[in-house]
Amino acid sequence: MKELIEKMKKEAYIIDNRIIKVDHFINHMLDSELVFKMGKEFADNFEGVTKILTIETSGIAYALATSFHMDYAPVVFAKKARGSQSGKNVYQSKVFSYTKQIESMISVDKLFLTKEDKVLIIDDFLATGEATTGLIDVVKQSGAKLVGVGIVIEKGYENGGKRILEKGIKLHSLARIKEIQSGIMIFEEGEHNA
């Protein structure tokens, strides 16, 4: 998405040639107009969605913006499991965060995803694919059909996108970073090839 890439080139900054800081418009403070344009981009690339699934908390804004452009398909967000959320009434999957260096259990109440659903996964970042793989696992457990995955920023050099595509899943990333050289992001052009 050209507008997102241009904003990243102007406003994002890089720490240690690996951490991309976009807190001031992506995941701490939001550029609301851009968020809704991103939602439109996702909506234009996926069809037949009955539920949008994300993980708390950063993906929620993008899932909601996508819902707005998809006739308000309900947004379901996986919670990082806490004691009372475990058990037979939830789908669960383990997710490792390389950013925070912790493993979490994510969960979704079984009432919110069923085998009749057609699910679109939306998230803010895709690096190694751990969070996305956990969400895919939750969809699989529910018996729902996975329509695809929409990602705001993909770190292509960490191979999470490759992992998703190897599963035969449609992936649409709005900005794909091929590599970071001397604090400069090099973006990949075009669509993914499955």
C-alpha positions as CSV (number, residue, x, y, z in Angstrom):
1,M,0.0,0.0,0.0
2,K,1.8,3.0,-1.3
3,E,0.5,5.5,1.3
4,L,1.6,3.3,4.2
5,I,5.0,2.7,2.7
6,E,5.6,6.4,2.1
7,K,4.6,7.2,5.7
8,M,7.0,4.5,6.9
9,K,9.8,5.9,4.8
10,K,9.3,9.4,6.2
11,E,8.3,8.7,9.8
12,A,9.4,5.2,11.0
13,Y,12.8,4.8,12.6
14,I,15.0,1.8,13.0
15,I,16.8,0.6,16.1
16,D,19.8,-1.8,15.8
17,N,18.8,-2.6,12.1
18,R,16.0,-4.9,13.4
19,I,13.4,-3.0,15.4
20,I,10.9,-0.9,13.4
21,K,9.5,1.9,15.4
22,V,6.1,3.0,14.2
23,D,4.4,3.5,17.6
24,H,3.3,7.0,16.6
25,F,1.0,5.9,13.8
26,I,0.6,2.0,13.9
27,N,0.5,0.5,17.4
28,H,0.6,3.0,20.2
29,M,-1.0,6.1,18.7
30,L,-3.0,5.6,15.5
31,D,-3.3,7.6,12.3
32,S,-7.1,6.9,12.1
33,E,-7.5,8.0,8.5
34,L,-4.7,5.7,7.4
35,V,-6.1,2.8,9.5
36,F,-9.5,3.0,7.7
37,K,-7.7,3.1,4.3
38,M,-5.8,0.0,5.4
39,G,-9.1,-1.6,6.3
40,K,-10.5,-0.8,2.8
41,E,-7.4,-2.4,1.2
42,F,-7.9,-5.6,3.2
43,A,-11.6,-5.6,2.4
44,D,-10.9,-5.2,-1.3
45,N,-8.6,-8.3,-1.3
46,F,-10.8,-10.8,0.5
47,E,-14.3,-12.0,-0.1
48,G,-17.0,-14.1,1.7
49,V,-15.7,-13.3,5.2
50,T,-18.1,-13.9,8.1
51,K,-15.7,-13.2,11.0
52,I,-12.4,-11.3,11.3
53,L,-9.9,-12.8,13.8
54,T,-7.0,-10.9,15.4
55,I,-5.0,-11.1,18.6
56,E,-5.2,-8.5,21.4
57,T,-4.4,-5.7,21.3
58,S,-2.6,-4.1,18.4
59,G,-4.5,-6.0,15.7
60,I,-8.0,-4.8,16.9
61,A,-7.9,-1.4,15.2
62,Y,-7.1,-2.9,11.8
63,A,-9.6,-5.7,12.2
64,L,-12.3,-3.2,13.1
65,A,-11.4,-0.9,10.2
66,T,-11.6,-4.0,7.9
67,S,-15.0,-4.9,9.4
68,F,-16.3,-1.4,8.6
69,H,-15.6,-2.1,4.9
70,M,-17.0,-5.6,5.0
71,D,-20.6,-4.9,6.0
72,Y,-19.5,-5.0,9.7
73,A,-18.4,-8.7,9.8
74,P,-17.9,-9.4,13.6
75,V,-14.4,-9.0,15.0
76,V,-13.2,-11.7,17.3
77,F,-9.9,-11.2,19.2
78,A,-7.9,-13.9,20.7
79,K,-7.0,-13.1,24.3
80,K,-3.8,-13.9,26.0
81,A,-5.1,-16.6,28.3
82,R,-5.5,-16.0,32.0
83,G,-6.6,-18.7,34.5
84,S,-10.4,-18.5,34.0
85,Q,-10.2,-18.6,30.2
86,S,-8.7,-22.1,30.0
87,G,-10.7,-25.3,29.7
88,K,-13.2,-27.0,27.4
89,N,-15.0,-23.8,26.3
90,V,-12.1,-22.2,24.4
91,Y,-9.8,-22.9,21.5
92,Q,-6.2,-22.4,22.6
93,S,-2.8,-22.2,21.0
94,K,0.7,-21.3,22.2
95,V,2.4,-18.2,20.8
96,F,6.0,-17.1,21.3
97,S,6.7,-13.4,21.0
98,Y,10.3,-12.8,19.8
99,T,9.8,-9.1,20.5
100,K,9.0,-9.7,24.2
101,Q,10.8,-13.1,24.5
102,I,7.8,-14.7,26.2
103,E,5.4,-17.5,25.4
104,S,1.7,-16.9,25.8
105,M,-1.4,-19.0,25.5
106,I,-4.0,-17.4,23.3
107,S,-7.7,-18.3,23.5
108,V,-11.0,-17.7,21.8
109,D,-14.3,-18.7,23.2
110,K,-15.9,-21.6,21.2
111,L,-19.1,-19.6,20.9
112,F,-17.4,-17.0,18.7
113,L,-15.9,-19.3,16.0
114,T,-17.8,-22.1,14.4
115,K,-17.4,-24.5,11.5
116,E,-19.9,-22.3,9.5
117,D,-17.6,-19.3,9.6
118,K,-15.3,-18.0,6.9
119,V,-12.4,-16.3,8.8
120,L,-10.0,-13.6,7.8
121,I,-7.0,-13.1,10.1
122,I,-5.8,-9.5,10.5
123,D,-2.7,-8.4,12.4
124,D,-0.3,-5.4,12.6
125,F,3.0,-7.2,12.2
126,L,4.3,-10.5,10.7
127,A,7.8,-11.4,11.5
128,T,8.5,-15.1,12.2
129,G,4.8,-16.0,12.0
130,E,4.3,-17.2,15.5
131,A,1.2,-15.1,16.3
132,T,-0.3,-15.8,12.9
133,T,0.4,-19.5,13.2
134,G,-1.3,-19.5,16.6
135,L,-4.4,-17.8,15.1
136,I,-4.4,-20.3,12.2
137,D,-4.4,-23.1,14.7
138,V,-7.4,-21.6,16.5
139,V,-9.3,-21.4,13.2
140,K,-8.4,-25.0,12.4
141,Q,-9.6,-26.1,15.8
142,S,-12.9,-24.4,15.3
143,G,-13.5,-26.2,11.9
144,A,-14.1,-22.8,10.3
145,K,-12.7,-22.0,6.8
146,L,-9.7,-19.7,6.7
147,V,-10.2,-17.2,3.9
148,G,-6.7,-15.6,4.3
149,V,-4.4,-13.5,6.3
150,G,-4.0,-9.7,6.1
151,I,-0.9,-8.0,7.6
152,V,-0.1,-4.3,8.0
153,I,3.7,-4.7,8.1
154,E,5.6,-7.8,7.1
155,K,9.2,-8.3,7.9
156,G,10.0,-10.4,4.9
157,Y,13.5,-11.2,6.0
158,E,12.2,-13.1,9.0
159,N,10.3,-15.6,6.8
160,G,6.9,-15.6,8.5
161,G,5.3,-14.8,5.2
162,K,7.0,-17.8,3.6
163,R,5.7,-20.1,6.4
164,I,2.1,-18.9,5.8
165,L,2.3,-19.2,2.0
166,E,3.8,-22.7,2.3
167,K,0.6,-23.7,4.1
168,G,-1.3,-22.7,0.9
169,I,-2.9,-19.7,2.7
170,K,-3.6,-16.4,0.9
171,L,-1.5,-13.6,2.4
172,H,-1.9,-9.9,1.7
173,S,0.6,-7.6,3.4
174,L,0.3,-3.9,3.0
175,A,4.0,-3.2,3.4
176,R,6.7,-5.9,3.0
177,I,10.2,-5.1,4.1
178,K,12.8,-7.1,2.3
179,E,15.7,-6.0,4.5
180,I,17.1,-3.3,6.6
181,Q,20.4,-1.8,5.5
182,S,22.2,0.8,7.7
183,G,18.9,1.9,9.2
184,I,17.1,2.1,5.9
185,M,14.1,-0.2,5.1
186,I,14.1,-1.8,1.6
187,F,10.6,-2.7,0.6
188,E,9.5,-5.5,-1.7
189,E,7.3,-4.6,-4.6
190,G,4.2,-6.6,-5.9
191,E,2.1,-9.4,-4.5
192,H,3.2,-12.6,-2.8
193,N,3.5,-15.6,-5.1
194,A,2.1,-18.6,-3.4
